[in-house]
Amino acid sequence: MTTHTQETSVHASERAWMEEAISLATTSVTNGGGPFGALVAKNGEVVALGNNQVTSALDPTAHAEVSAMRAACKVLDTFSLDGCVLITSCEPCPMCLSSALWARVDRIVYAADRHDAAVAGFDDRKFYDLFEKKPKSMWPTSVEQLNLPNRTAPFDAWLAKSDRVDY
């Protein structure tokens, strides 16, 4: 992941939004959630907010960034966040980064980095390492392909569907 810290790339409104994301993260801790906050903005306006709800919602995917993107998609009535910026209090973990890429956000701006998070007990560096360095045989979870003759049936059905919505 490339860290983009040049001050010239951050707009004045993004500084205010970052303050809001950090405030969301701090409030999340007070309310029993994790110390992460995020928001999605489009055309200079905040579209949706999110905070970490992993333990409160019993959902390991309820990270602040994912929560904010889910809410933004509902508000904007779309699955694509093209034209949006994701502002987050901490560098997105690999899951959140992947989610943002799938959502097609234009930019991601974060404050604390993965090393700051590790100091607080949120050490996702091992997950970054998995994707950057280690072969699947060294992953803590087995990932295997079961090669069945009909493995492409869902894709065949998708390609045959004339009214599909490509994404």
N, C-alpha and C positions, 0 to 999 in steps of 0.2 A: 504494500500500500504506500502511496506517495503522500508524504506530509507536506501540505501546502501552507506555510506560515507567513508568507509575505503579506505585510500589512496593507499593501496597495490593492490586494485582491478582495479585501473585506470592506463591504459598504457600511456606512454609518448605521443604517437600519439593522444590519446584521449584528452590530455590537449590542444594540438594545435587545434584539432577539436573543442573543447569547446570554445576556443578563437574565432574561426571562427563563431560558432553559436551565440555567444554574439555580435560579430561584425555585423552579419546578422540582429540580432534583433534591434540593434542600428540604422543601416542603414534603416531598415524597418520604424522606427519612422520618420526619416528624409524624407522618400519618401511617407509618408501618411498612412503607414500600422501600425499594432499593434506591441508592443515591444517584439516580440517573433521570434526566429530563430532556425532552426534545420537542421541537415544533417544526411544522411544515409551513412555508410561506410561498405565496405566489403573487406576482404583480404587486409587490410591495406590501402585501397584507398577510397577516397570520391566518392560516386556514384551519389549523388544528394543533392541539397540544397533546403531549403524551408523557407519562412517567412510568418508571419501572413498576410492574405489578406482578412479578414472578411469584412471590410468596403469597401475596394477598389474593391473587386469582388462581393460584395453584396451576400456573401455566408457564412452563419454561420458555415459551416464545414471547411472553408479554414484556419484552424489553421496551424501554422508552421510545426508541426509534420506530420499532414495529408498531407500537400502540399509536404513535403520532401518524404514521403513514396509513394505517387502517382507518383512522378517523378522517384523515384528509381525503382518502378515496371515497368515503361515504359522503362527505360534504360536497366534493366536486363531482360526485356521481360518475366515477371512472376508475379503472384499474391502473391507469397510467398517470404518473405524477410529472410528466414532461412539463418543463417550464417552472418547476418548483425547486426550492432550496430546502435542504434538511439541515436544521441547526440543532446540535446536540451537545450536551454538557460534557460528554466524554467521547473519545475516539470510538467509532462503531466497532463492535466485535465482528468476527467473520460472518455470523448469521445476519446481523443488522446491515453490514456492508452489502452482502449478497442481496438482501431484501431491497435495499435502496437501488442497487443496480437493476434488479428486476422491475422495480417501480419506475425506472427511467428518470430519477430526479436529475436535475441539471448540475447541482453542486451539493456538496456536503461540507459543512463547517463545524469544527468541534473545538472544545476548550482543553480539558484534561486529556492526556494520552494514555495508552495502554500501560505504561510504566507507573503512572500516577494511580491508575485503577488497581494495579498489582499491589502497591503499597497498602491500599485499603482492604485487601483481601479478595479482590476481584481479578484474579490472575488468569486472563484469557490468552496469555502469550503462548501457552502450549497449543492452543487451537490454531493460532496464526502459524506456528511452526509446522503443524500437520500439513497445512496447505502449501507452505513454502518450501519445506525441506524433506519431510519423511515419506517414504513409500508406504502405500496402504498396508503392507504387511507389518508395519510398526505402529499402526494406529491402535488406540485402546479399545476400539470397537471394530469388530469384523465387518467388512464390506465385501460382499461376494455377489457375483452374478449367477443366477440360475437360468441357463439358456434353454428356454422352451420354444417349441416350433411356432407357437402363436404369440410370441413376445411382442410383435409389432402390430397386433390386431387393433389396439386402441388408436395407434397412429394411422393405420389404414382407414379406420372409420372416420378419423378426423379429416384426413385428406379427401375423403369421398364426400364429406359434408359440404354442400354448396353454400350454406348460410353461416359458415363458421366466422368467428370474429378473430382475426389474426392478432397476435401480440408478440 
